[in-house]
């Protein structure tokens, strides 16, 4: 049986945050090999080494976004 990883572990191995990986899932940029419905409209995702390699390719293709501007203090 292949070794699988949780979404949090996969994000760490890809070098991105959990929030970023969840954003990619929502946008459809990447999908794990294994999905299990756990009821209540929730899904458990399990990631393989091949999925992590694909995730690194998605990361490499991303352009850096704009930097956040510092908030001004009101007088």
mmCIF file of the C-alpha atoms, coordinates in Angstrom:
data_MODEL
# 
_entry.id   MODEL 
# 
loop_
_atom_site.group_PDB 
_atom_site.id 
_atom_site.type_symbol 
_atom_site.label_atom_id 
_atom_site.label_alt_id 
_atom_site.label_comp_id 
_atom_site.label_asym_id 
_atom_site.label_entity_id 
_atom_site.label_seq_id 
_atom_site.pdbx_PDB_ins_code 
_atom_site.Cartn_x 
_atom_site.Cartn_y 
_atom_site.Cartn_z 
_atom_site.occupancy 
_atom_site.B_iso_or_equiv 
_atom_site.pdbx_formal_charge 
_atom_site.auth_seq_id 
_atom_site.auth_comp_id 
_atom_site.auth_asym_id 
_atom_site.auth_atom_id 
_atom_site.pdbx_PDB_model_num 
ATOM 1  C CA . UNK A 1 1  ? 0.000   0.000  0.000   1.00 0.00 ? 1  UNK A CA 1 
ATOM 2  C CA . UNK A 1 2  ? 1.241   3.479  -0.886  1.00 0.00 ? 2  UNK A CA 1 
ATOM 3  C CA . UNK A 1 3  ? 2.143   5.907  1.860   1.00 0.00 ? 3  UNK A CA 1 
ATOM 4  C CA . UNK A 1 4  ? -0.339  8.751  2.092   1.00 0.00 ? 4  UNK A CA 1 
ATOM 5  C CA . UNK A 1 5  ? -0.240  12.092 3.844   1.00 0.00 ? 5  UNK A CA 1 
ATOM 6  C CA . UNK A 1 6  ? -2.824  14.365 5.424   1.00 0.00 ? 6  UNK A CA 1 
ATOM 7  C CA . UNK A 1 7  ? -3.511  17.723 3.808   1.00 0.00 ? 7  UNK A CA 1 
ATOM 8  C CA . UNK A 1 8  ? -1.436  19.467 6.464   1.00 0.00 ? 8  UNK A CA 1 
ATOM 9  C CA . UNK A 1 9  ? 1.517   17.102 5.945   1.00 0.00 ? 9  UNK A CA 1 
ATOM 10 C CA . UNK A 1 10 ? 1.229   17.450 2.154   1.00 0.00 ? 10 UNK A CA 1 
ATOM 11 C CA . UNK A 1 11 ? 1.263   21.243 2.385   1.00 0.00 ? 11 UNK A CA 1 
ATOM 12 C CA . UNK A 1 12 ? 4.439   21.104 4.464   1.00 0.00 ? 12 UNK A CA 1 
ATOM 13 C CA . UNK A 1 13 ? 6.102   18.748 1.965   1.00 0.00 ? 13 UNK A CA 1 
ATOM 14 C CA . UNK A 1 14 ? 5.089   21.044 -0.936  1.00 0.00 ? 14 UNK A CA 1 
ATOM 15 C CA . UNK A 1 15 ? 6.521   24.055 0.868   1.00 0.00 ? 15 UNK A CA 1 
ATOM 16 C CA . UNK A 1 16 ? 3.222   25.961 1.107   1.00 0.00 ? 16 UNK A CA 1 
ATOM 17 C CA . UNK A 1 17 ? 0.859   26.791 3.929   1.00 0.00 ? 17 UNK A CA 1 
ATOM 18 C CA . UNK A 1 18 ? -2.251  24.769 4.657   1.00 0.00 ? 18 UNK A CA 1 
ATOM 19 C CA . UNK A 1 19 ? -4.327  27.805 3.699   1.00 0.00 ? 19 UNK A CA 1 
ATOM 20 C CA . UNK A 1 20 ? -2.618  28.009 0.297   1.00 0.00 ? 20 UNK A CA 1 
ATOM 21 C CA . UNK A 1 21 ? -3.192  24.321 -0.401  1.00 0.00 ? 21 UNK A CA 1 
ATOM 22 C CA . UNK A 1 22 ? -6.865  24.661 0.566   1.00 0.00 ? 22 UNK A CA 1 
ATOM 23 C CA . UNK A 1 23 ? -7.130  27.676 -1.751  1.00 0.00 ? 23 UNK A CA 1 
ATOM 24 C CA . UNK A 1 24 ? -5.671  25.606 -4.618  1.00 0.00 ? 24 UNK A CA 1 
ATOM 25 C CA . UNK A 1 25 ? -8.192  22.847 -3.893  1.00 0.00 ? 25 UNK A CA 1 
ATOM 26 C CA . UNK A 1 26 ? -11.072 25.329 -3.991  1.00 0.00 ? 26 UNK A CA 1 
ATOM 27 C CA . UNK A 1 27 ? -9.810  26.809 -7.277  1.00 0.00 ? 27 UNK A CA 1 
ATOM 28 C CA . UNK A 1 28 ? -9.328  23.355 -8.804  1.00 0.00 ? 28 UNK A CA 1 
ATOM 29 C CA . UNK A 1 29 ? -5.596  23.799 -9.415  1.00 0.00 ? 29 UNK A CA 1 
ATOM 30 C CA . UNK A 1 30 ? -4.819  20.465 -7.763  1.00 0.00 ? 30 UNK A CA 1 
ATOM 31 C CA . UNK A 1 31 ? -6.674  17.394 -6.545  1.00 0.00 ? 31 UNK A CA 1 
ATOM 32 C CA . UNK A 1 32 ? -5.415  14.524 -4.372  1.00 0.00 ? 32 UNK A CA 1 
ATOM 33 C CA . UNK A 1 33 ? -5.539  10.930 -5.582  1.00 0.00 ? 33 UNK A CA 1 
ATOM 34 C CA . UNK A 1 34 ? -7.710  9.726  -2.723  1.00 0.00 ? 34 UNK A CA 1 
ATOM 35 C CA . UNK A 1 35 ? -10.937 11.327 -1.503  1.00 0.00 ? 35 UNK A CA 1 
ATOM 36 C CA . UNK A 1 36 ? -13.265 9.894  1.127   1.00 0.00 ? 36 UNK A CA 1 
ATOM 37 C CA . UNK A 1 37 ? -16.661 11.313 1.996   1.00 0.00 ? 37 UNK A CA 1 
ATOM 38 C CA . UNK A 1 38 ? -16.970 11.359 5.785   1.00 0.00 ? 38 UNK A CA 1 
ATOM 39 C CA . UNK A 1 39 ? -20.534 12.631 6.000   1.00 0.00 ? 39 UNK A CA 1 
ATOM 40 C CA . UNK A 1 40 ? -21.978 16.000 6.768   1.00 0.00 ? 40 UNK A CA 1 
ATOM 41 C CA . UNK A 1 41 ? -20.755 17.337 3.429   1.00 0.00 ? 41 UNK A CA 1 
ATOM 42 C CA . UNK A 1 42 ? -17.130 16.866 4.456   1.00 0.00 ? 42 UNK A CA 1 
ATOM 43 C CA . UNK A 1 43 ? -14.347 15.175 2.517   1.00 0.00 ? 43 UNK A CA 1 
ATOM 44 C CA . UNK A 1 44 ? -11.129 13.602 3.778   1.00 0.00 ? 44 UNK A CA 1 
ATOM 45 C CA . UNK A 1 45 ? -8.253  13.966 1.326   1.00 0.00 ? 45 UNK A CA 1 
ATOM 46 C CA . UNK A 1 46 ? -5.173  11.745 1.317   1.00 0.00 ? 46 UNK A CA 1 
ATOM 47 C CA . UNK A 1 47 ? -2.121  12.772 -0.682  1.00 0.00 ? 47 UNK A CA 1 
ATOM 48 C CA . UNK A 1 48 ? 0.448   10.477 -2.321  1.00 0.00 ? 48 UNK A CA 1 
ATOM 49 C CA . UNK A 1 49 ? 4.036   11.272 -3.280  1.00 0.00 ? 49 UNK A CA 1 
ATOM 50 C CA . UNK A 1 50 ? 2.906   11.809 -6.894  1.00 0.00 ? 50 UNK A CA 1 
ATOM 51 C CA . UNK A 1 51 ? 0.334   14.372 -5.692  1.00 0.00 ? 51 UNK A CA 1 
ATOM 52 C CA . UNK A 1 52 ? 3.053   16.210 -3.794  1.00 0.00 ? 52 UNK A CA 1 
ATOM 53 C CA . UNK A 1 53 ? 5.234   16.348 -6.920  1.00 0.00 ? 53 UNK A CA 1 
ATOM 54 C CA . UNK A 1 54 ? 2.271   17.843 -8.840  1.00 0.00 ? 54 UNK A CA 1 
ATOM 55 C CA . UNK A 1 55 ? 1.783   20.354 -6.021  1.00 0.00 ? 55 UNK A CA 1 
ATOM 56 C CA . UNK A 1 56 ? 5.391   21.470 -6.273  1.00 0.00 ? 56 UNK A CA 1 
ATOM 57 C CA . UNK A 1 57 ? 4.864   22.058 -9.993  1.00 0.00 ? 57 UNK A CA 1 
ATOM 58 C CA . UNK A 1 58 ? 1.791   24.178 -9.242  1.00 0.00 ? 58 UNK A CA 1 
ATOM 59 C CA . UNK A 1 59 ? 3.847   26.151 -6.736  1.00 0.00 ? 59 UNK A CA 1 
ATOM 60 C CA . UNK A 1 60 ? 6.632   26.711 -9.283  1.00 0.00 ? 60 UNK A CA 1 
ATOM 61 C CA . UNK A 1 61 ? 4.102   28.002 -11.831 1.00 0.00 ? 61 UNK A CA 1 
ATOM 62 C CA . UNK A 1 62 ? 2.627   30.570 -9.412  1.00 0.00 ? 62 UNK A CA 1 
ATOM 63 C CA . UNK A 1 63 ? 3.553   34.213 -9.779  1.00 0.00 ? 63 UNK A CA 1 
ATOM 64 C CA . UNK A 1 64 ? 4.149   36.124 -6.580  1.00 0.00 ? 64 UNK A CA 1 
ATOM 65 C CA . UNK A 1 65 ? 1.190   38.280 -5.639  1.00 0.00 ? 65 UNK A CA 1 
ATOM 66 C CA . UNK A 1 66 ? 1.240   41.940 -4.722  1.00 0.00 ? 66 UNK A CA 1 
ATOM 67 C CA . UNK A 1 67 ? 2.702   42.820 -1.366  1.00 0.00 ? 67 UNK A CA 1 
ATOM 68 C CA . UNK A 1 68 ? 0.264   44.089 1.222   1.00 0.00 ? 68 UNK A CA 1 
ATOM 69 C CA . UNK A 1 69 ? 0.479   47.801 1.814   1.00 0.00 ? 69 UNK A CA 1 
ATOM 70 C CA . UNK A 1 70 ? 1.010   48.865 5.422   1.00 0.00 ? 70 UNK A CA 1 
ATOM 71 C CA . UNK A 1 71 ? -2.052  50.330 7.071   1.00 0.00 ? 71 UNK A CA 1 
ATOM 72 C CA . UNK A 1 72 ? -2.000  54.048 7.753   1.00 0.00 ? 72 UNK A CA 1 
ATOM 73 C CA . UNK A 1 73 ? -2.569  55.288 11.248  1.00 0.00 ? 73 UNK A CA 1 
ATOM 74 C CA . UNK A 1 74 ? -5.563  57.560 11.566  1.00 0.00 ? 74 UNK A CA 1 
ATOM 75 C CA . UNK A 1 75 ? -5.074  60.877 13.281  1.00 0.00 ? 75 UNK A CA 1 
# 
